[in-house]
Every structure is written in C-alpha cells, then in structure tokens.
Amino acid sequence: MTSPAGPPSTGGRDDERRRVKLLAVTACPTGIAHTYMAAEKLAQAAASRGIEMKVETQGSIGAENVLDDNDVRHADGIIVAADKDVDLSRFAGKRVLTVGVAEGIHHPEQLIERVRSAPVHAPGGTGSAAGTSGGGGGGRERGPVYKALMNGVSYMIPFVVVGGLLIAVSLALGGHATAKGYVIPDGTFWAHLNAIGGIGFQLMIPILSGYIAYAIADRPALVPGMVGGWIANTGALYDSKAGAGFIGAIVTGFLAGYLVLWIKKVRVPKFVQPIMPIIVIPIVATTALGLFFIYVIGRPISWVFEHLTSWLGGMTGTSAILLGAILGLMIAFDMGGPVNKTAFLFGAGLIASGNQTVMGMCAAAIPVMPLGQGLATLIRRGLYTEQERETGLAALFMGCFGISEGAIPFAAARPAQVIPANMLGGAVAGAVAGLAGVKDAVPHGGPIVAVLGAVSGVPMFFVAVVIGAVVTALVTVTLVDVSGRRGRVGAVPTVSGRASGSDSSSASGAESGADSDLGSGADTSAGSGSSGVGGDSAAQVAVPDQAVAAVEAGPAGSGGSVLVSAGPGTEAEVLSGYLSGRTVRVALAAGDKEAAIREMAELLGRSGRVSDVDELVATALRREEQGTTGLGEEIAIPHAKTDAVSAPVVGFARSAEGVEWGSLDGTKARLVFMIAVPEAAAGDEHLRILALLSRKLMDPGFRERLLAAPDERAVLDVLTEVG
C-alpha cells in the first residue's frame, strides 16, 4: 500500500497517468492576469499527459474552483504557483511544491514532473508560503520582513480608524476644555463613545505586533506577538511613564515571529508534537518574549524617558525657536512612544507653573503628522493604495482633533520615508509656534484646541500647523517616490508586478505604494501598496478609458464576453463592452515600450474616456518601473488605474516586428492589450473579463488567430471567443 503523499502504484506508465490526480493553487499579488494564465498552463500541461488536475485560483475577485477536503484527500500532489501567501496547512501529509507564479506559466510540464517527488508538507509546518523558487511573478519580489510588516499594518488600520474617529467625535461633541485637557463628563453617552474608541487604540498596537508575528510563523506566533505588543505599549510594566508605542510593537512582532520559528525547529518526542502549536509554543514564546522585553528592552526605554525629561528641563531658557523645533521633532518621532510622551508631558507639566508657551509648541506639532500624511495621499494619489487613501482621509479628520496616532499606519508601513518627513514637519511647526509665542492652556493639541478657545495667538497657531503639515506631505511624497524608483533600478523584470496594501499596497504596499488588483481598491500605479498597502505593491492591469466606459455601457451582470451586434452606424464591442473597434489597431507603429504605451494611450483616447493622455502614459510607465507587464508568449498587458480616465476601457494593438518589453521568456510583444480604469472603478465585472482574457491568451491557436486577423473587424471576431 502506498503513502497518500505519493502516486499510486500501477503496472504501467499509461495506466499511472490515467490514475494520477494533481491539485494546484495559483495566485499573484494583483490576482488578475498571471493567476489565470498559470492556471490555464498547468491545466493544459496536465491534460496533455492524461493527468487529472483541479486548479484553485486566488484572484482579485476571490478564490474560485476552491479545493475541498475531498480533493486534497485523493490528491497525489499539490503545486502552489504563487507570489503571495497561500495557506498550506490544509495540505498536511501531501507532497507540496511551492514556486513563483511565473514558473506555472513558463514551465508547467516541469512542475508536474517535480511535484511527484516533492517533499511532504508536515503537520504543524509553515502554514503559508509565497513562491520563492523559480523566480517570482512580481516586478521586485518582496522579502519576508516587508510582507510581515505590511500584514501587521493592514490588520492594524481598521483599529486606528475606528478608535481615532470615535475619540475625535466624542471630544468634539462631548468634551470641555479644562486645565487637565479635554474632559468628557463621566457617565454620559459621549464618555461611553470615547471609551469604545479608547479600546480600539489600546488594541491597535498588539494587533500590529501580533499579525507581524503571524505572517512570519503562522498561528502559534499570534499570541506571543499580541501579548508582546501589549507589553511594549504598557510602560508601567517596565517603570516607564510611556510605552514603546508602535516601534516597540514592530520589534516584539518580529521577535515573536522568529522566536516561534526557532522553537518549531526543536526536536520533541512524538507524543508532544500535537500540542506544540496550541500549548507549548505559545506559552514558551509568550513567557520568554514578555520577560525579555520587561527586563532587557524596557529598561533602556525607561532610561530614555527619564534622561530626555531632564535634558528638556535644562533647555527652558534657550531660544524659543530651537526649543520648539526640538519638541516638534520629539512629538513626531514615535507618536505615543517614550520620545513623544517625554515632550508632551514636559509641556503639560509646565502649564501649572504658568508657562503655556511650551505646550503651545507641542500643540502645534501634534496634528502635523496625521494632517501631513493625509494631505500626502491627496497630493500624490498614485503613490498610495485605495486603503491608504481612505486611511489618509481618516488621518485628516483625526489630525483636526490632535490625534497623532492617525499617522501610525503610514509610519509603520514606510518608516524610512514617513518618520523623517513627520519629524521635519513637526520641527517646523514647533519652531514657528515658538517664534510667534503661541500659548496653549490645556494639555492637548490640534486645531480643536484653538477652535474651543484654549490657544492664544490663534492665527499663528494655524500658520504653524499648516506649514508643518505641508512640509510633511511634500517631503513624504518625495521620499516615497524616490525610494520607489531606487528600489526598482536594477530589478530583474519579471512576469508580474509586485499589498498591503499594501498594499497594498500601497502598497503598498508598499515602499512606494503597493500595486493592487484593479477594482479591489488598491492603487495600481505606484509601488502600494499601497501597498499598499497602501501596499506590495502587486502587478496591476492598467485599463484604458475606453474599457472603463465600455464596462459601464455593458449589460449589467453579463457573463463571459459579449458581442454587441453592429448595426448600421453602430460599432461592434466585445469583452462586455470593454473593447470596441475604435480601440483596436492592427499595426502598432512604435518601436520601443515607452512609445508603444503612448501610442496605446492615444488609441484609448479615441473612446472619449481619456481626459489626460499624458497622465495615463505617466501612470502606465510608473507601473512598468515596478516590473514588466510583458507576460511572455509575445504578449504584453500594460495597465493603469488613474483618474485620467472616466470609465474602464481596453485597447488592443498588434506589432509586426514586436516590441522589446522585458518578458522573462525573451520574446518581443506582438500582442499588446492596454487596460485603464478610474480610481473609483467599482464592481468586479471587468476583473472577471480580464481573467477570462488571460486564460484565453494561453491558447496558441487563439494567439495565432489574433496575429492572422487581417483587420479590426476580424480582430473583434476573434476576441468574441473569450468566454
């Protein structure tokens, strides 16, 4: 009797092939083209060998053809071709081969052979995987540290938004300015609302830490990560007046994750193995991490707090501009951590002695971070995932009420770019307030204190806040843009672009905004992501304006591709109205990629749905910098998500000589589809059509018919086969 992990024993090769059953999971960060192209290639390769295969696609419109327990039970092996995390725990005891999505597209036959001898996935092993072998599908493969960080940020954002907005609303409608700050009467509706918001804020730091750990070592790391984050944020446990804040949470998240990974490698008796992930590992890791933070890391934090306070106490006689700049730097550095709290408590403590000027400097700096980061998402929307842009709007609102934590998601996702920008803006705001002699009578900050009459020198207070926020926004977008470009220089072009927001996101994702799936909310023009998260930014498919308009004009809820009959004076449309004769060209004149993208953008402009061709071109080129959209097989699908188009649109052009697109297989692009959608594109109909198109393009006969079609009408006829 054979092991369930291996293929059944048979008397002959032909008989063996008839009986073998394989499964596959394909996924790319965007969940559009590459996900379905890999699925189609694997299915074709299996069918050609008489092997039964079921492929689950984890695309932007959700998981389809999901593998159930019965499928897994009878499978002889599983191929995971993915550039994003895929849960492997359900495949315990089976042979599992994990590769990048590009491998699924270019070498499906080899994967089918390799999976037969792949290692067996052990119960309690790594619970998720992203393709790491064979080349990723992303423009620049994101490392585990980045992915883990963006995972924590994405889970934290809802807590920041909910907690911050509830606190802001309760303060605005139920608070009263007193010498102790804004106080809400106990037992009132607004006090209860404020308490609920406070719970959200209390949880956001453990959530950040916990889900960083979870991304590294799966469920056994969740408890030590969250408990570690709570300890990091509770200064009283290590004799500090301020917790370590989000920076401490990032530290505990990574410590917990890698500690659990190390513990998993320890050999234990078989009878202990079943309880390792649910009892032994969480208890050991939580205890070790907690005590380590309290006794080793916490002491330096307490020391920093005490000495910063003493240092500031000796500066009260120095220049108001210098003191304001220093306080602004400290306020903006860690937003709730020991450095921030030192500056805030220093200013608050001087109010009782009659010195309200120092608190005035702090009050001007406190809202700069959320206001600046929110403003940045409005200035350069293309650098952020949709999730990040939504968080930016919430940050603007929180900034008005002096809730600096609204900027934490941005600082956690891109610390190297956001924290320096925050500090510079905070320093400017504090210096301007110090120069103008702004005073604040309550220990709170933000425009709310001025509106409610706690500030003297109101005009200059607002000048300081506005200048600081603008400086933060401009420096942020500059650093994010520059870092994204540097990160892409020298990157090996790959089949798909890079969540979280990532993300995008962000973009996310991401170092410069993670790419995300079209229509999923994450911006696809920047490195998310967004990333994205608003990151990773994941590969996006830019959809021309014609496609966008065509989708809106297409029949609601239509399935597959639709051919609209062309009567007298009308124009045929296919792909549910995404693509029409106006956006088809059988002879692409451009000889290089940049010229081809411009020509395609101008072609899309014929639909009447492109308001700014130059911006569409710029967005598509920014996407190309993250990773080529050349898919191989002489195909390229440049894409963009931008308000330069008013509705989704798709264009197609054919190049006789081919355009060098940086495809992994070295082929020049002869079949070029360009996709563009507006920022606010809703619904997933266009995503479904694009998935169908990606699958169909893997059919050599279909590609040959597209290449041979003599005119636009014939091209449209061929494209009606997509369904």
Secondary structure, DSSP 8 states (H G I E B T S, - for coil): ---TTS----SSHHHHHHH-EEEEEEE-SS-SHHHHHHHHHHHHHHHHTT-EEEEEEEETTEEES---HHHHHT-SEEEEEESS-EE-GGGTTSBEEEE-HHHHHH-HHHHHHHHTT--B--TTS--EE---SS--SSSS---HHHHHHHHHHHHHHHHHHHHHHHHHHHHHHH-EEETTEEE--TTSHHHHHHHHHHHHHHHHHHHHHHHHHHHHH-GGGHHHHHHHHHHHT-GGGGT-SS--HHHHHHHHHHHHHHHHHHHHTS---TTTGGGIIIIIHHHHHHHHHHHHIIIIIHHHHHHHHHHHHHHHHTTTTS-HHHHHHHHHHHHHHHSSSHHHHHHHHHHHHHHTTT--HHHHHHHHHTTHHHHHHHHHHHHTGGGS-HHHHHHHHHHHHHHHTT-GGGGHHHHHHSHHHHHHHHHHHHHHHHHHHHHHT-EESSS--SHHHHHTT-EESHHHHHHHHHHHHHHHHHHHHHHHHHHHHHHHTT----SS---B--BS-EETTSSS-----TTTTS-SS---EET-------------HHHHHHHHHS-TT--S---B---TT---EEGGGTEEGGGEESS----SHHHHHHHHHHHHHTTT-BS-HHHHHHHHHHHHHHS--EEETTEE--EEE-TTBSSBEEEEEEEEEEE----TT---EEEEEEEEE-TT--SSHHHHHHHHHHHHTT-HHHHHHHHH--SHHHHHHHHTT--
